Amino acid sequence: MRELEFAVLGPLEVRDSGTPIRLTGMRRRRLLALLLLRFPHAVARESLVDALWETPPASARQQVHNAIRDLRAALTTTPATAGSGAGSTTGSSVLATTATGYRLDVPPEAVDAHRFTEGARAARAARREGREAEAVQLFRSALDLWRGEAFAGIDCPAVTAAAAGLEEERLTAIEELTELSLAAGESATLVAELSTLTAAHPLRDALRGHLMLALHRSGRQADALAVYDEGRRLLADELGLEPGRHLRRLHTEILTDAQEERRTPKPPTTDTTPTTDTTPTTDTTPATDAPTPTRQATEDHHRPTHHSHHGHHSHHGNHLPRDLPDFTGRTAELTLLNSETDAHHRTTPLTSPAAPSTIVIDGMGGIGKTALAIHFAHRRTPDHPDGQHYIDLHGFTPDRDPLTPEEALGILLRSDGATPEEIPTGPAERGAAWRSRLAGRRALLVLDNAADAAQVTPLLPGAGDTLTLITTRRKSAAPDGARRLTLGALRQEEAETLFRRVAGESRTYEAAGNPRTNAPAGKPRPAASLARTVTLCGHHPLALRLAATRLRDRPSWTVPDLADRLSTPEGRTALLRTADRGLMPVLALSRTRLPPEAQRLAHLLALHPSTPHDIAAVCAITGLAAPLVEHLLDTLLDHNLADEPAPAHVALPLLVRDCALSWTPSATPRLQATARRLTVVA
C-alpha cells in the first residue's frame, strides 16, 4: 500500500514509501507548496492564481489547471505503485478537485509540519502534567523532523511568510526544550548549539538567557557576562531598548555569584555524581551521594514564572538537580519515605494550619543519599507546587569549608527570586526573610551534604506545608523534630543488578564452553563469581559502579579476574577508582570531621583481624578505659563509619576498614601505638 509523505521542514520533498518523487518545474513545486500551506483544507483557484502571479495573464486559470494535471500525474505514476491493485492510492484521491478549487487528500500525519506541530503540542501537555522526561523526548522527536529552512528553495511570497511562521514555532520549541534540559542539569553540552542559535537570532532574549546560564553552570562566568553585554549593546544600537527583566535578573545573579566565587575557593571536580533511576521497582542504589554540579545545582533554573505571595515576588521554579536515568531501586526506602510523608499530610488536614515536615537521610559517603533524596523529591513535586529548592551545603567537600547559614540563606533567597536589594545582611535577618517567604506555601526543600544540625536549623521553614529533605553523613545532624532514615548497603540482588547494568549483561555471563570457568556448552549462565565480586565491593553503590566500570573497560577481563583483584585491601584501593573519581577519597572526607582519637581508633580496629568487637575487646585493643571507648565508638557510629550489629558490639564495614588502614594520625597518649593481640576474642 502506498504511503505518500510530504516534507516541508527543509527543501520540499515528496516520498512514496520512502522513495523520492521527482518534481520538475518551479511552478509545479510552488503549486504543491501552496496546497500544503492550506492542508487539509481546499485552496480556491483564485487564491492559487493570486499567489502564483503578481499580474495574472489571461490564461492563468488554464495554466493552474494544467499544472494540477501534471502534479496529479507526478503523484500517481511511481515505480512503487504501478499495478498496486487493491488498497493503492490513486492520483485522483491524492489530489482532489472540489467545486471551488483543489485539496490534498492524504492523512494529516503524511505532512511533516503537522507531525511537528502535534509533537510540540504533546510535549507541552506532558510538561504541564509534570512528565518532564517525556516532554524532552517529544520535543526532540518533533525537532528532529527539521532538515533545514522550511520550504527552502520555493520562491513565493505566501510560502515565504508561512515558512517564517514555522521557523518561529521551531525556535519556540527549541527554547522550551533547552529550558527543560537546563532544569535537568545539562549545561556544557548545550553551549555550542546555543551559541550558534544566539548568533543567528541575536534579539531572542530566551536563547541569550539560556546561553548565559549554560556558560555560567559550565564555570564560564566571564563568557556568560560577555554574552549579556553583547546583547545589551545590540538592543541599544538597533532598537534603543534595554534587555528584559528576566535577562537583567539573570545577569545580576551571575555577576553576584562570580564575585562570591572569587571570595570563596571553588571545590575541585570530584566524584560526587549520584545515580538515580527511572525504574524504582528494581531496587539498586545510585553510585554516589552528591550530584555533579555543586554551585550550579544550588542556583536558580531561572524559569520566568513569578507569583506574588504576602507581598513577595517569588520565583516558584523547580531548582532540583536532574533525576538521573540509571536509578534502580531503593524500593523499601522510597516506600518508607512515602509513608512518612503521607502520614504527615494525614495529621495536618486542610482545616488545620499546615506544619513543616523534615526528613533526614544519613549514611556513609557514596551510599546514595543525595540520589535518593533527589529522586524522591521529584516524585513528590506535584504535592509541593510552591517551589522546589536545592542547595549543596558542602558539609563534606574537599578543600572547601561548609557554607555558613548566612551564605546558604543568601543562595536560597536568590533562588526564590529575591533581588540583591531584598536580601538583608546578617544570619538572623536572612533567616527571618526566608521563613517569611515560605510561610503559607507548600514548597519542597533539599538541604544536601549537611555538616551538622547547627548548619541546617536556621534554614528550616517556620510555617507552611514545606517538606525538607536533609542529607548528611552524621546521624546527629538531624534537627529536633525531624524523622530520620539511615541508608545502608544494598541487598545482594540489588548489588548484582547494579553491577550488571553498569558492566553490561554480556560481561557478567560466562561464555558457553569456557574451559577456565568450566561453563558447559550451550546457553551462557551468570558468572558464579558475581556474588563474590559484589560482596568484595561491600554492596556499596559507588564501589560497585567503579568495579563494574573497570570490567566494562577491560574486554580481556572476566568476572573471576575482577574478583581476584578485589580480594585484598590493596587490590580494592587500587581498583576502585577511575581517572576522575575514587572510592577512598570519598570515604576519607569523613576523616576530616573526626577528632584525632577517633581516627586512631578506626585505624587500630582496621588493623585487627576480628570483627565485630564488643566494648571489652576494643578496650583490650586500644588500652583505653571503657567510658572513653564508648564515647569514641559513638563518634564512629554517628559518622556512619561503623555498624552496630548487636547491642554493645561494633564493626567497621569492609571498605571503611580499607580506608582507615591509611589513617595514621600522630599517636595520642591514651591510645596504644599498635593493636594488641587478644588471647580471647569475645
N, C-alpha and C positions, 0 to 999 in steps of 0.2 A: 504494500500500500504506500502511496506517495506521502511524503512528509515535506511540504514546502516550508522553508524558513526564510524570513526577510530580516536582514541585518542592516540596521541604520546607525548603530553606535560605532561609527567608523565609516570607511568607504561603503557605499551602498552595494550590498551583495544579495543575491538570491541563490538558495541552495535547494536542491531536490534530493532528499535522503542523503544529505551530506555532499552531494556533487554540485559544484558551482554551475549556475546557468549564466551563459554569456549574454549580456545585454549591450548591444551596439547602439550608438547614436545618442547624443546628449538629450534630444527631445524625449526619446523613449524613457531615459533614466529620470529626467525631470518629472515626466508624467507619473511614473511609478512612485517617486518621492512624494508628489502631491497627494496621491491616493493613500499613501501610508500616513501622511500627516493627519488625515481625517479618519483613519481607520479606527473603529469598524463602521463608520458612517459613510453614506454615499456622498460623492462630490458632484455638484451640478456642472453641466457642460460650460455654462457661462463663467463659473469660477475657474475652471481649467484654462479657458481662453484668456481671461484676465491675468492669470498667473504666468502663462507661457509667453505672452507678448505685451509689450508696453503699448504698441499701436497694432491691434489685431488686423490682419489682412482680411479681405472678403472671404477667403477660403478657410478661415481659421477653424470653423466648426467641422468642415470636412477633413482638415488635417488632423484635428483631435480624433475624429472617428477612425482615420487610417492608422494613427499611432496606437489607438486602443486595440485595433485589429492585430497589428504587429506584436504588441505587447502580450496579447492573449495567446498568440501563436507561440511566442517565446516561452511562455509559462506552461504551455501544453506539451510541446514537442521536445521531449528529453529522452536520452537513452534509458533512463531508469523507468520510464513509464510507457514506452512503446509496447503495445499489446498487453497492458497490465491487467485487462479484464475486470472482473467484478471487484468493487471496492476501490478502484482508482479514482483520482480526482480529475475530472475533465477540465479543459480550458474554460468552458462557459461557467463552471461552478467556482473557479478560482477568481475570475474577473467578471462580475455580474453586471448586466445592463439594467438600469432602473428607468422609471418614467422620466426622471429629470437628469440622470447622469450615470455615473459608474461607481461600483463598490467592490473592494477586495473581499472575497468570501472565503476566509480561512479562519481557523481558531485563533483567539487572541494571543495564545502563547506562541504562535508562529512568528510573532514580531518581537525582536529582542528588546525594543524600547518598552513594550508592555511588560515583559518579564522583569526588566529593571525597575520599573515603577512599582509593580506589585511586590517585588522583593524588598525594596526600600520601605514600603508601607508595612510589610510584615515585620521587618526589623524594628521599626519604631513601636509597633504594638508589643513586641517581645520586650523591648526596653521599658516601656511603661509598666509592664507586668512584672518587672524585676528579673527577667531572664536575660541578663547581660551577655553571657557567653553565647547564647543562641542568637542574640541580636548582632553580635560581632560576625558570626558566620553568615548570617543572612545578608548583612551589608557587603561583606567581602564577595559573596557569590553574585550579588547584583552588580557590583562594580567590576567584577571580572568579565562581564559581558562587553565592556567597552574596549574597542580596538584602536581608538584614535578620536579625532573630532567627529561629531555626529554629522551624517550626510556629507562627509568630506568629498570634495570634487564636484558637487552639484551647484551649478551657478544659477541661482534663482532666489530673488528677494524673499519670497514667502518661506522657502525652505531654510534660508539663512537665519531668519527670525526664529523659526521653530528650533533650529539647531542650538541657538543661543539659550533658549528656554531649557532644553535638555541638558546643556552644559551647566546651567545654574543648578539643576536638580542633582547632577553628578557631584558638583563641588559641595553642596549641602550634605549629601550622603557621606562624602569624604570627611567633612568636618565632624559629623556625628560619630563616624567610625573612629576617628582619631581621638575624640573625647573619651569614648569607651576604652580605647587602647591605653590612653594615659591613666584612666581610672584603674585599669587592671595592672598598672605598674610598668608598662613599656615606656621607654624613653629614647635611648641611644639608637635603637633600630628605626625610629621614626624620623630622625633628624634629616637624613638625605632626601627622603621624599617630601618632607615639609619644606625644606629649603627650596627645592625645585618649584613646588606649588606656590610658595610665597613670592618667589621671583616672578612667576607667571601671572599672579593675581595679587599685586602688592597692596591693594586697597581693601582686602578682606581681613578685617580685624581678627576673626576667629582663627584663620590659618596662622596669622602672625603670632597670636597669643599661644596657640598650640606649639609653634616652633620655639618660642621663648621658654615655655615650660619644659619641653623636651630637652633643650640645651641646658637649662638650669639643673634638671634632675640628672643630667649626664656629667655634672661637675663643671660646666662651661658657663659660669655666671657672666663673665665678661662678654662672651659672644651673645648671650641672651639679651643683655642690656644694649649691645650694639644693634641687634635686630629691632629693638624698640625705638632707638634713636633714628634709625634709617626710616622706619615707618612714620615717625612723628614729623621728620623733615619733609617726607614725600607728601603727607597730608597738608602740611602748612603751605608748601610751594604750589601744589596743584589745586587744592580746594579751599585753602585758608581755614582749615579745621584742625582741632586737636584730637588725639586718639580718644576713643570711647572710654567710659568709666571703668569697664571691666579691664581693659588693657592698661589703663593707668594704675589700677589697684594691683594688678599682677606685677607691673614694673616696680611699684613701691615694695612689694613683698620680696621680690628677687633682690632688690637693692639692699633691703634691710638684712636679708639672710646672708648676702655676700659680706656685709660688714661684720655680722656675727661670726661668719666662717673665719675671717681674718683675726678675730679676737680669740676664738676657740679652736684648738687644733682639731682637724678632721680625723676620724679614725681611719686606719688603713683598711683596705678592702680585705676582709677576712671571710672565712667560711661561715656565713650566717644565713644561708638561704633555706627557707622552710620548704618542705614538700608537702603539698596537700592534695586533695583528691576530689574528683567529681563523682566517685562511686563509693559512698560511705558504707554501703552494705558489705564491702570487702574490707576487712579490718587490718590495715597496715599503716604504720605511723610515718610521718614525714621525717626527712633525714636530719634536720637541724631545728634549732628553736628560735631563730630570729630571721626576719626577712632580709633579702639582699640590700634593698635601699635602707639607709639609716636616715640621713637628712631628708631624702625625697619622700620617704614614707610618712614623715611627720608633717609634711607640708600639704597645702591645700590642693585638691584635684581641680579647683577652680571651675566648678560648674557655675554658670552665670545665673543661677536661680536664687533670689533673695526673698526672704519673708520678714515681716515685721512682727515682733513679739515683745510686749511690755516695753515698747519704746526702743528696742534694739533692732538693728537690721542684721539678721543672722544669715550666715551662709550655710544652709542646711544641705550640704552635699555629702556624698559618700567618700570619705578620705581613707578607707581601709585599703591596705595593700591587696594585690590580687590573690584570689583563691586559686592556688596553683593546681594544674590539672592532674598531677600524679599523687594526690592524697588518696590513700587506700585504707580507710578504716577508722580505727578508734571508735568502733560502734558502741561499745559499752560506755566509754567516756562521754560520747555525744548523747547517749540516752540519759545518763546521769545529769549532764548539763541541762538538757531539755526539761527533765523532770523538776530540777531545782528552779529553773526559770518559770515554768508553768505554775509550780506551787506558789511562787511569789505573786504571780498575777492573780491566782485564785484567792489569796489572802488580802488583796488590795482591789476590791471591786470598784466599779465606776462611781458608786455612791460614796466612797471614802476617799480621802486625799491619797494620791499615789505616793509611794515612798521609793527611794532609790534602792537598787539591788546591786550587790558586789560579790563577784566570784573570783577567787584566786586560784590560778593553776601553777603549781610549783613542781620542780623536778630538776634533775641534773642537766648539765649542758648537753645540747644536741639531742635531747629526748623527744622534742617535737611540741614544746609548749606553745610557742608563737603560732606554729602552723595550725594547731588545734583551735586556738583562740580565734584566729582569723577565719578559719573555715566555719566555726560555729557562729561568729559574728555575721558573716554573710548570710547564713541560714536564718538568722533572727532579725535581719534588717527590716523586713516588712512590718515587724512588730514595733519598730522604733523609727518612725518616719521623720523625726525632727532632727536628723543629723547623725552621722556615724563618723566618729573621730578616732584617730590612731596617733600614738606618739611613742617613739623609742626613747626610754629614759636613760639608756646607756649605763645601767647598773653593773653590767659585766661586758665592757667593750675594751679591747686592748688599746693602751696608750691614750685613754680618754677618761676624764673624771665623769661620774654620773651627773646628769643635769640637776641643777638646783630646782626646788619647787618654783622659784620665781621665773627661771628660764623656761621651765616646762609650761607654766601658765601663760607666758607670753606667746609661745608657739600655739597653744590650744586656742587662745583668744584670736590670734590671727587666722587660724584655720576656720574659726566660726564667723569670720567676716569682719572682725573689729579692725578699724583703721588704726594706724600708729597713734593718732591723737586720742583715740578712745582707750588705749591700753595704759593704765596707771603704772607708776613705779612703786616698788615695794611688794613683798610677797603677800602681805595681808590684804592690801588694796586690790591686787590682781586676783587673789582668791575670792574676794567678795564680788568682783566684777564677773568672774567665771561662774560662780554659783547663781548670781542674778540672771545670767543669760540662760542657764539650764533650768531654772525654776519653772515648773508647769509644763515642761517639754518631755516627750517620750524619745529620748536620744540614746545612743549606744556609744560607749567609750572603751577603747582598748589601750591600757597602760602597759606597754611591753618592756620587758627587761628591767624590772624594778630592782633597786638595791636593797631597800628596807621599807618598813612601814612609814617612817618619818618622811620619806620622799613622796609617797603616794597619797597620804592622808590629806594634804592641802588641795589635791586635785579632785577630790571626790565631790559630787554634787550634794547639795543640802536638801533639795526638794525636787519633785518631779519624778516621773516613772522612768528614770535613766538606768540602764543596765551597764555596769562597769566590769570589764574583764581585766584582771591583772595577771601578768606572767612574771615569774621570778624564780631564781634558784633557791631561795630561802623560805622555809616554812614560816618563819617569824615575820616575814614581810606582809602577812595578811593583816589589814587594819581591823579594828574592833567591829564586830557585827558581820564580817564577811564570811561567806561559805568557802570551803577550801577543797580542792581536788589535787591530789598528788599523782603526777604522771610517772608511771614506771616503764619498765622494759616491755617489749612486745611479747605476746604469746608465741609459741613455736610456729604455729601455722601462719600467723601474721608475718613473722620474720621471714619465713620461706617465701611467702607471696611477694613481699617487698623485694627480696633478693632476686627472684625470677623476673620481676617487672623491670628492674634496672639492668640486670645482666643479659636478659633475653632468654626466652623459653628454651631455645635450641642449645644455649650454652650450659643449661642446668640439667640436661638429659645425657645419659651415657649412650654413646653410639652402639648400635647393634653389632654384636660380634667383636667388641673391643677386647683384645686379649689382656690388656692391662687391668681392666676392671671386671673381667670375667662376665661381661654383659652377654647374654645369649643372643644368638642370631634371631632376627625378627624385629618386632616393634621396639623402639627405644624406650627405656624406662627412666624415671627420675634418678639422678645421681644419689647413690646411697650415702655419700659423704656430705650431702647438702645439710642434713640435720646437724652434723658435727660442725660444719662451717658456720652456721648461724649461731650455734652455741658459743663458739670461739669468738664471735663478734659480740657476745654478751646480750644478744637480742636487742641491741642498741641501734636505733634507726640510722644515725649518721654513720656508725661503723659498718652497718650492712650496706649502705649505699656506696661507701668508699670501696669496700671489698668487692662488691658486685661490679663497680666501675673498672677495677683492676682486671677482673676476669674478662669483662666485655672487651677491654682494650688489648688483651694479650691472647690472640687467637690460638696460640700453641698450648696455653694452659688448660687444664681441666679442673673440675671442682676438687678432686683429691689433691691436685697440685696446690691449689689455694689453701685447702685445709692444712696441709703440711706446713706451709709458710706461716700460717696463723697460730701454730701450736705452741709458740714460745712468746714471752713478753717482748723480746727484742724483735721478733718477726711481726707481731701486731703493731708495735710502734713504728716500724719501718714501712709496713704495707698499708696501714690505714691512713693514707694521705694521698693527695694528688698535687698537681703543680700549684693550685691556688687555695687549697684548704686541707686541714688535717684534723684528726680527732684529738690528739693530745693537746695541741694549743687551745682547743675549745674547752676541754676539761680543766686545763691548768688555769683558766681565768678565775675559777673558784678559789684557787690558792691565794690570790691577791686579797681576798676578803677574810682570810683565816689568820688568827694570831699565830705567832711562831710555834708555840707549844702544840697547837692542834696540827700544824703542818708536820711537825716532827713525829707526833703520834701516828698520823696517817702513814708516814714513811716507815716507821717501825712495824706497824701492822702489815704493811705490804711485804715487808721482808720475811714475815713469819709464815711458815707453810700451812698452819692450820686455820680454819675458818668454819663456822663463826666463833667468836670469842665471848666469854662471859666476863663480868667485871673482875673476878679474881684472876682470870688468865691475863687480862690486859694489865692488871697491877703487876703481875709477875714479869710480863714482857718489858714493861717500862720502868718498873721500880717506883711508881707513883702511888700515893695513897688513894684509897677508893673514892673519897669525895671529889678529888681533882680529876680522876679518871672519868667519873660520871659526868662532870662538867665538860670535859673535852669531847667525850663521846656525844653528848648532847649538841655540841657545836658542829660536829661532823654530820649528825642526823639533821640538824637544822639546815645545813647547806646541801642536803641531799647527796652527800658523799659517802654515806653508809646506810645500810638497811638494818632493820630490827626484826629478824625472822621469828624471834620469840622474846618474851619479856626478859630484860636484863641481858640480852645477847645481841651482839652487833656483828656485821660482816661487811667488808668492803666489796662492792661489785668488781668483777674481773677487770674491767677496763680502768676503773679508778685505781685499782692496785697497780696496774701497769704504769699509770701516770704518776702515782705517788712514789714509785721507786726512784724517780729523778728529783724528788723534793728533799733537798739536803740543806735546810737552813742551819745556821750556826747552832750548835747544841746548847740547850738551856741547862742550868744547874740541876733542875729537878727531873730531867729525863736521862735515861741511860744512853750511852753512845751507840750501843748495839743491842739488838734484841736478845733477850735471854732464851736459853733452851729450856723448855719445860719438860720435866720428867713425867708429869701427869697433865694431860690436856682435858679440860672439862668439856 
